[in-house]
Amino acid sequence: MAGNGTEYSCFKAYDIRGKVPNELNEEIAYRIGRAFAEHLQAKKICLGHDIRLTSPQLAAAAAKGINDAGCDVLDIGMVGTEEIYFATFNNDVDGGMVVTASHNPKDYNGMKLVQRGSAPISGDSGLGEIKRIAEQGKFSKPGKIGGVMALQSRADYIEHLLGYVDVDALRGLKVVVNAGHGGAGLVIDALESQLPIEFVKIFNNPDGHFPQGIPNPLLVENREATSNAVRESGADFGIAWDGDFDRCFLFDESGAFIEGYYIVGLLAEAFLNKSAQANKEKIVHDPRLVWNTQAIVQGFGATAVMSKTGHAFIKERMRKENAVYGGEMSAHHYFRDFAYCDSGMIPWLLVAELVAKKGQPLSQLVADRQLAYPVSGEINRKVADPAALLARIERDYTGTGGDAGHNVDAAIDHTDGLSVAYKEWRFNLRMSNTEPVVRLNVESRGDVRLMQEKTKELLALIDKA
């Protein structure tokens, strides 16, 4: 076992991820499990793992570490990330751990950790301390050794999911579901007998070899199978998930991929429609693209609240505001009744209910919004000095000494990177936390050409940097 001074590079800003076995292995998993339980002074911890080939062994090693810290493990088996969130807030436990690397390459694995009530643990809320304890390896001596007990949690989780929608209203829908050989197929199989929906399943069986490639529907090349299946089956819409299914991606009845930004607006509408006091509700959203979400929320007399991008920030703001729903354009969706955690199952159920109750195809539900607020989609560019670029763009676009010819009527916001809004268009430019990359999003009020012109103009400046 490594001595003092060991550095674990698998610890990231929000979770734990690394290549197996060099950056994450059973010894490190044991130490993380023991450090996690010690940090929480835990008596009981829920534990689950995803479908990756190395996950059962890493989970077993983590369980031994948790036990050796004097803490019992409630093992919920092979699950998706949101199932550990559910099991943690649905049971009297001190924390939860899921072994998963989501959509990372198949030689990676990782862990996501939460504390009591599924409150997040990240870089500024305990993850650094867990890293320090694990690296030092100077563990406390417990009075007893804990044990491992199996916990059957999925039936309760399925019952919880069904509580978000009017199940009978879904009768007659046909939906394509693409688990990408990740974990979502297990839940779809469990939901199938409970829902009056015809499922067209592709790549449904869990397979850690990932014969179709890593399940990451954000990659354009990974969308074709879902699109084709929707068209060939005549389905009402299609869904694809990443490996641990904490994100879902939607395709309309023609097989067209729908930008996650417009789904945020749809889900805000779904919750506000259900609320008896919609005007008192709050919806949290990220700063990258905002006008469509704000318009929908304000149409109900509700309050739209902007938060910095990232699950820890969104969840913290939602708790502070008691927001019913929070959404990011990256397909992370968070729910008050799900302990403010993200789910890849709740969103598509709510969309299915909207399609069924409105009697409109999904394309029609988003078409007006896409026309009203056209967007560039997120565009990533590598640059040598992202901070200097953002400073220059701010000068150029806010009339503070720049030479781009823009007036001073810009509304500037630094919630996350740089957001500049004019009357008819706005943009957000952010730096990556982990690499020399900037991420650009541009939107306009009903003017596709203006949005495209401004996107081209900004990219020209970025590419010169």
WOTA-V199796 format. One record per residue. N is the residue number from 1. RES is the residue in one small letter. PHI is phi in whole degrees, -180 to 180 (NA if undefined). Layout:
N|RES|PHI, N|RES|PHI
This chain:
1|m|NA, 2|a|-63, 3|g|-91, 4|n|-62, 5|g|90, 6|t|-62, 7|e|-114, 8|y|-100, 9|s|-74, 10|c|-75, 11|f|-79, 12|k|-111, 13|a|-65, 14|y|-118, 15|d|-159, 16|i|-124, 17|r|-151, 18|g|-174, 19|k|-72, 20|v|-100, 21|p|-102, 22|n|-66, 23|e|-102, 24|l|-148, 25|n|-148, 26|e|-67, 27|e|-64, 28|i|-68, 29|a|-62, 30|y|-59, 31|r|-63, 32|i|-65, 33|g|-60, 34|r|-68, 35|a|-66, 36|f|-61, 37|a|-65, 38|e|-67, 39|h|-60, 40|l|-81, 41|q|50, 42|a|-83, 43|k|-104, 44|k|-143, 45|i|-136, 46|c|-82, 47|l|-136, 48|g|-144, 49|h|-148, 50|d|-88, 51|i|-92, 52|r|-65, 53|l|-64, 54|t|-89, 55|s|-66, 56|p|-60, 57|q|-68, 58|l|-66, 59|a|-66, 60|a|-64, 61|a|-66, 62|a|-63, 63|a|-61, 64|k|-64, 65|g|-63, 66|i|-63, 67|n|-61, 68|d|-69, 69|a|-86, 70|g|86, 71|c|-117, 72|d|-82, 73|v|-115, 74|l|-101, 75|d|-92, 76|i|-99, 77|g|80, 78|m|-81, 79|v|-148, 80|g|-95, 81|t|-55, 82|e|-68, 83|e|-71, 84|i|-74, 85|y|-59, 86|f|-62, 87|a|-61, 88|t|-72, 89|f|-83, 90|n|-91, 91|n|-130, 92|d|-83, 93|v|-131, 94|d|-93, 95|g|-178, 96|g|-144, 97|m|-136, 98|v|-124, 99|v|-87, 100|t|-162, 101|a|-127, 102|s|50, 103|h|-106, 104|n|-71, 105|p|-54, 106|k|-73, 107|d|-89, 108|y|-103, 109|n|-151, 110|g|-173, 111|m|-147, 112|k|-121, 113|l|-123, 114|v|-135, 115|q|-103, 116|r|-50, 117|g|75, 118|s|64, 119|a|-67, 120|p|-68, 121|i|-118, 122|s|-141, 123|g|-56, 124|d|-104, 125|s|-140, 126|g|117, 127|l|-65, 128|g|-63, 129|e|-69, 130|i|-63, 131|k|-60, 132|r|-61, 133|i|-64, 134|a|-65, 135|e|-68, 136|q|-72, 137|g|69, 138|k|-95, 139|f|-87, 140|s|-69, 141|k|-94, 142|p|-78, 143|g|-74, 144|k|-149, 145|i|-101, 146|g|-78, 147|g|-125, 148|v|-117, 149|m|-126, 150|a|-73, 151|l|-126, 152|q|-85, 153|s|-110, 154|r|-65, 155|a|-61, 156|d|-66, 157|y|-63, 158|i|-62, 159|e|-61, 160|h|-64, 161|l|-57, 162|l|-66, 163|g|-73, 164|y|-85, 165|v|-136, 166|d|-84, 167|v|-59, 168|d|-61, 169|a|-67, 170|l|-85, 171|r|-59, 172|g|95, 173|l|-76, 174|k|-121, 175|v|-133, 176|v|-83, 177|v|-125, 178|n|-121, 179|a|-81, 180|g|61, 181|h|63, 182|g|-89, 183|g|-87, 184|a|-62, 185|g|-60, 186|l|-62, 187|v|-77, 188|i|-59, 189|d|-61, 190|a|-73, 191|l|-75, 192|e|-56, 193|s|-75, 194|q|-100, 195|l|-122, 196|p|-84, 197|i|-116, 198|e|-89, 199|f|-97, 200|v|-103, 201|k|-96, 202|i|-130, 203|f|50, 204|n|-84, 205|n|-81, 206|p|-63, 207|d|-154, 208|g|-67, 209|h|-78, 210|f|48, 211|p|-62, 212|q|-100, 213|g|92, 214|i|-63, 215|p|-70, 216|n|-146, 217|p|-68, 218|l|-68, 219|l|-77, 220|v|-56, 221|e|-67, 222|n|-90, 223|r|-94, 224|e|-62, 225|a|-61, 226|t|-67, 227|s|-58, 228|n|-63, 229|a|-66, 230|v|-63, 231|r|-66, 232|e|-69, 233|s|-94, 234|g|67, 235|a|-72, 236|d|-72, 237|f|-168, 238|g|-129, 239|i|-133, 240|a|-131, 241|w|-121, 242|d|-82, 243|g|-59, 244|d|-101, 245|f|48, 246|d|-86, 247|r|-130, 248|c|-126, 249|f|-127, 250|l|-113, 251|f|-127, 252|d|-79, 253|e|-66, 254|s|-94, 255|g|90, 256|a|-74, 257|f|-73, 258|i|-106, 259|e|-55, 260|g|-58, 261|y|-57, 262|y|-73, 263|i|-69, 264|v|-57, 265|g|-63, 266|l|-62, 267|l|-71, 268|a|-59, 269|e|-61, 270|a|-59, 271|f|-71, 272|l|-69, 273|n|-62, 274|k|-83, 275|s|-81, 276|a|-73, 277|q|-133, 278|a|-58, 279|n|-68, 280|k|-100, 281|e|-83, 282|k|-126, 283|i|-122, 284|v|-99, 285|h|-141, 286|d|-87, 287|p|-88, 288|r|-69, 289|l|-137, 290|v|-133, 291|w|-63, 292|n|-64, 293|t|-61, 294|q|-61, 295|a|-64, 296|i|-64, 297|v|-64, 298|q|-66, 299|g|-63, 300|f|-94, 301|g|75, 302|a|-88, 303|t|-115, 304|a|-94, 305|v|-120, 306|m|-90, 307|s|-129, 308|k|-58, 309|t|-65, 310|g|120, 311|h|-62, 312|a|-64, 313|f|-70, 314|i|-63, 315|k|-64, 316|e|-62, 317|r|-68, 318|m|-62, 319|r|-62, 320|k|-62, 321|e|-92, 322|n|56, 323|a|-72, 324|v|-74, 325|y|-153, 326|g|-138, 327|g|-140, 328|e|-117, 329|m|-65, 330|s|-81, 331|a|81, 332|h|-97, 333|h|-129, 334|y|-122, 335|f|-137, 336|r|-56, 337|d|-77, 338|f|-112, 339|a|58, 340|y|63, 341|c|-92, 342|d|-91, 343|s|-142, 344|g|-101, 345|m|-102, 346|i|-58, 347|p|-59, 348|w|-71, 349|l|-63, 350|l|-67, 351|v|-65, 352|a|-59, 353|e|-64, 354|l|-62, 355|v|-59, 356|a|-69, 357|k|-75, 358|k|-83, 359|g|64, 360|q|-123, 361|p|-68, 362|l|-60, 363|s|-59, 364|q|-72, 365|l|-65, 366|v|-106, 367|a|-59, 368|d|-63, 369|r|-70, 370|q|-66, 371|l|-71, 372|a|-71, 373|y|-139, 374|p|-66, 375|v|-132, 376|s|-81, 377|g|76, 378|e|-73, 379|i|-118, 380|n|-104, 381|r|-138, 382|k|-81, 383|v|-138, 384|a|-71, 385|d|-136, 386|p|-58, 387|a|-63, 388|a|-65, 389|l|-63, 390|l|-60, 391|a|-64, 392|r|-68, 393|i|-61, 394|e|-63, 395|r|-62, 396|d|-67, 397|y|-104, 398|t|-126, 399|g|70, 400|t|-109, 401|g|98, 402|g|-82, 403|d|-121, 404|a|-85, 405|g|77, 406|h|-92, 407|n|-85, 408|v|-94, 409|d|-85, 410|a|-87, 411|a|-91, 412|i|-109, 413|d|-141, 414|h|-118, 415|t|-54, 416|d|-152, 417|g|72, 418|l|-119, 419|s|-115, 420|v|-127, 421|a|-122, 422|y|-105, 423|k|-63, 424|e|-111, 425|w|-156, 426|r|-151, 427|f|-144, 428|n|-128, 429|l|-128, 430|r|-124, 431|m|-94, 432|s|-70, 433|n|-76, 434|t|-121, 435|e|-151, 436|p|-76, 437|v|-129, 438|v|-114, 439|r|-123, 440|l|-112, 441|n|-133, 442|v|-128, 443|e|-141, 444|s|-139, 445|r|-96, 446|g|70, 447|d|-126, 448|v|-62, 449|r|-62, 450|l|-60, 451|m|-59, 452|q|-67, 453|e|-63, 454|k|-70, 455|t|-62, 456|k|-62, 457|e|-62, 458|l|-67, 459|l|-64, 460|a|-62, 461|l|-69, 462|i|-64, 463|d|-69, 464|k|-83, 465|a|-71
